[in-house]
Amino acid sequence: MEMKDEIAIKCTHLYKKYPLYTGDMERLKGLLLPHYKPKEFVALQDINLEFRKGEIIGIIGLNGSGKSTLASIISGITYPTEGKIEINGEVNMLSANAGMENNLTGMENIDYKCLLLGFTPKEIDEIRDDIIKFADIGIHINQPLRTYSSGMRSRLGFAISVHMNPDILIIDEALSVGDNSFTDKCLNKMNEFKENGKTILFVSHSVMQMQGFCDKVVWLHQGKLLGEEIPEKILVPYCGFAREINGMTAEEKSRLNPTLQEYQKKYL
């Protein structure tokens, strides 16, 4: 079986619902009364997707569309309310702050985060210099994390994550690190991951990065899957949709029921 035919992630009828409590009394009822059902917010509804090994998949959608919720379920941070998710491989979700401590230096944070991820001291010694070189934050590597800019945090977080060598890497809005040279370095590293059969989920609003980088793009809207396509057939329709919705009233937005085909016909 070829690598591209092997499924890395499979979502089947995936739902994620959150209870909407109006106060502590209602929350208490939810804990004590098994048949009490508060109102729910449906963050994801009936998501069916397959991602294959070696693919780079972009996930787009307006704020609140369910992008980060889907990424969190795939990474194991949270669990679906209904449906099934199958993961074939080790997952690492890139986050600039996860597993790092403000009072530790960058160097100490490398050791600390790697230990949390199960690396032995010997394994950490083998990759530490590569992480430092990739992050490229100079003398700041020996300064406390609390003194870092957001860009420096992202650089260090990305450098640590990509050297974990996961089978599946999830990047959630983490490439806005301030300068084009580091972004290019990150994209080159992800292409290297792709060539080695890794699967990458790229959750972002940056359609320009997705255009030349992703194999396909998934469009989510209000928790629903509107479609998945190659970048050329989905990014322009999505941009057109985003421009239109920015000029709508709240009532108009609530009545909106877009489809990928509708916006492809309109903008392609």
C-alpha positions, 0 to 999 in steps of 0.5 A: 500500500502506498503511503498516500493511501494510508489513513492518518486521521478519520472522523466519522459523524463527529459532534462536539457539544458544550452545555450552556449554563446560565448560573451556578444553580443550573450548573449544580442541577446538571451535576446532580440530576442525570436527566436534566438537559441544559441548552447546548452549543454545538461546536461541531456537527456531523463532521466526516473527514479522512486525512492521509499520511503525507498530506498537508491539509489547511483548515479555514473558517471564520472565528467560531467555525470549529477549527480549533475545536476539531484540532483539539479533538484530533490532538486529544486535548478534548473528546467528541460528544458523539461520533468516532475519531481514529488516529494512526500515529503520534500527534503533536499540537504546536502551541507557543506556551503549552508545556513551558514556564515563564520563570524558566529560561529558554534553555531550561524550557527546552529540557522541561518541555522535552521531559514532559513529552517523555524524552530521556536526558540523553535524547534531549542532549541529542536534539538541544543544539538543533532546537536552539539553532532552529529557534534562532533567538540568540542570547535570549535563549538564556533569559527567562521566558517572561521576557520574551516577545510573542514572536520569540515564544512562537519561535521557541515553541515551534522549534521544540515541537518540530524536533519531537518528530511526530507522525501528525503535526497540528499548527493552530495559528502559530506561524505569525512569528514576525519575520518572513525568513523564519516563516520560510524556515518553518514551511521548509521544515513542514515540506521535509515532514511531508516528504517523510510521510508526516501529516500536517494540519494547518489551521489558519486565516492565512490563505496566502500560505495555504495557496502554495503549501497545502494539498487540500483545504477544509472549510468549516462554518458554524461547526459544519463542514462546507467542503474540502477541495484543492486550494485553487477551488476553495480559497477564492470562494472562501475569501469572497464569502468572508468579504460578503459576511463582513458587511452583513447585519447579525440577523443576516448572518444568522439566516445565512446557510452557505454552500461551497458550490454556491460560492464556487459558482459565484467567484470561480 
